[in-house]
Amino acid sequence: MTIWNSLVSSITGSEAGPKPPFSPSDFRQPRRVKEGYLWGESFIMPRGCTIRDMSPLTAEIVLWHDDLKPHLLARPLKLFSSLDGKEADCVMASRQGNLISVRFTSALRAPTRRYP
């Protein structure tokens, strides 16, 4: 009789049997957007940013304020990830407005300075 109930419930849409053990929300994609700070030796203060698509070699950064001059970004930078609490040295690879692509020159490590 249970086969008949499951067959009828699949056709009519009514729930006659037990719920499945998993739901689609159990298989969500990992969060790829992180908050962080971009720091350079010539900056007055760290610049807040959103880190998108961070890989072991590169990262894509969206600056919250587009007030940095290009010559400040041409120097070595440090990228701090608030979620991980780690920092890495990097250089700018390309820039389009407030979207910056950076290439890492060191591995992630404990931060060398305090960030807000």
C-alpha positions in Angstrom: 0.0 0.0 0.0 2.9 2.4 0.6 3.9 2.2 -3.0 0.4 3.2 -4.0 0.4 6.1 -1.6 3.8 7.4 -2.9 2.6 7.1 -6.5 -0.6 9.0 -5.8 1.2 11.7 -3.8 3.7 12.2 -6.6 0.9 12.7 -9.1 -1.4 14.8 -7.0 1.3 16.8 -5.2 -0.1 16.0 -1.7 2.3 14.9 1.0 1.5 11.4 2.0 5.0 10.1 2.8 7.9 11.3 4.9 9.9 14.4 4.0 13.2 13.9 2.3 16.2 14.3 4.6 17.8 17.2 2.7 16.5 20.5 1.3 18.0 22.7 -1.4 19.2 25.2 1.2 21.6 22.5 2.5 23.5 22.7 -0.8 24.1 26.5 -1.1 27.2 27.8 -2.8 29.9 29.1 -0.4 30.0 32.8 0.2 32.5 34.4 -2.1 32.1 38.0 -1.2 34.2 39.3 1.8 34.8 42.6 3.4 38.3 43.9 3.8 40.7 46.7 3.7 43.3 47.8 1.2 46.4 49.4 2.6 49.4 51.1 1.0 52.4 52.8 2.5 51.3 56.2 1.0 47.7 55.9 2.2 46.5 58.1 5.1 44.2 55.3 6.3 43.1 51.8 5.1 40.4 51.9 2.4 37.3 49.7 2.9 36.6 47.3 0.1 34.6 44.3 -0.9 36.7 41.3 -2.0 35.2 39.3 -4.8 36.4 36.0 -6.2 39.6 35.6 -4.1 41.8 32.8 -5.4 45.3 31.8 -4.2 47.0 34.0 -6.8 44.5 36.9 -7.5 41.5 38.8 -6.1 39.0 41.2 -7.5 38.3 44.2 -5.2 35.5 46.8 -5.3 36.6 49.9 -3.5 33.8 51.6 -1.5 35.1 55.1 -2.4 36.7 55.9 -5.7 39.0 58.6 -4.3 42.4 57.0 -4.8 44.8 58.4 -7.4 46.3 55.9 -9.8 49.9 56.6 -8.7 49.0 55.5 -5.1 47.8 52.1 -6.4 50.9 51.5 -8.5 53.0 50.8 -5.4 53.0 47.6 -3.3 49.7 47.1 -1.4 48.4 45.0 1.5 45.0 43.4 1.4 43.3 42.4 4.7 40.3 40.1 4.7 38.1 40.8 7.7 36.4 37.3 7.5 39.7 35.4 7.7 41.6 38.0 9.8 44.6 37.6 7.5 46.7 39.9 5.3 48.6 39.4 2.1 51.0 41.6 0.0 49.8 42.4 -3.5 50.2 44.6 -6.6 47.5 46.1 -8.8 47.0 44.2 -12.1 44.2 46.3 -13.6 41.7 48.9 -12.7 38.3 50.0 -14.0 36.8 52.7 -12.0 36.4 51.4 -8.4 37.0 47.7 -9.5 40.6 46.6 -9.0 42.2 43.3 -9.9 45.2 42.5 -7.7 47.9 39.8 -7.9 49.3 38.4 -4.6 53.0 38.5 -4.0 52.9 36.7 -0.7 50.8 34.1 1.1 48.1 35.0 3.6 49.5 35.6 7.0 48.7 37.2 10.4 48.2 41.0 10.0 51.2 43.3 10.5 49.1 46.2 11.6 45.7 46.9 13.1 42.7 47.5 10.9 39.5 49.3 11.9 
